[in-house]
Amino acid sequence: MEDISWKVIHDYSQIIRLLNTLAEHKGLDKMIKETNQLDDFTVFLDMDGVSVDFVGGVKNLLGEPGKTLDDWGIEEAYGFNEDGFWEKVDTFEFWSTLEPYPGFDDFYKNLNEIVSNVVYCSKPSRHPISASGKLEWMQIRYGKRFRDYILTPQKHYLAKPNTILIDDKDKNVEDFVNAGGKGIVIPQTWNKFADLAEMSWPDKYDRTLKLVKEYM
């Protein structure tokens, strides 16, 4: 009777040698590693100044500022101290009804198609109404069971090699990158890409998607 077990072992060793050859010559091991990283990639997406028009919401509430926002903090531009400004702004209605930028919905959809996890990552104000308003904004759009969000001022705590933070604040991105993650600054008049701030929002989002793909 033919020794079937020896034949199976012999064939198996040939398969192993073939796989090793493919790995050496075709970069199979690298491809597998990169695929696994792609499956686990997470984008942390800021809200104010990236997803929703915080400044536009403030203008609707308080009118046009007396000074340009690229040269002044928003509180000073409106002539308030910090406490006075946030006393005006911190309402449930304000945070829950901020308008998304033009093209945001398509951007969010496309982002979810190229990475496995897209998580809103936003810093609430000091008033608890800010966090509840932001949550309401997300639940209006995605339903009461939506859970892909983290509300924290310490975004850099989330940094890992397979994570990207998309933010409008230079320092937030710098801290995130220094902590081991990757970062993309979306152009605004108050950051280092002020020269690109006049781009349309769909173009800003297209630029951001390209950068995400490059990092992956």
Buried (B, 14 or more C-beta within 10 A) or exposed (E): EEEEEEEEEEEEEEEEEEEEEEBEEEEBEEEEEEEEEEEEBBBBBBBBBBBBBBBEBBBEEBEEBEEEBEEBEBBBBBEBEEEEBBEBBBBEEBBBBBEBBBBBEEBBEBBEEBBEBBBBBBBBBEBEBBBBBBBBBBBEEBEEEEEBBBBBEEBBEBBEEBBBBBBBBBEBBBBBBEBEBBBBBBBBBBBEBEEBBEBEBBEBBBBBBEBBEEBB
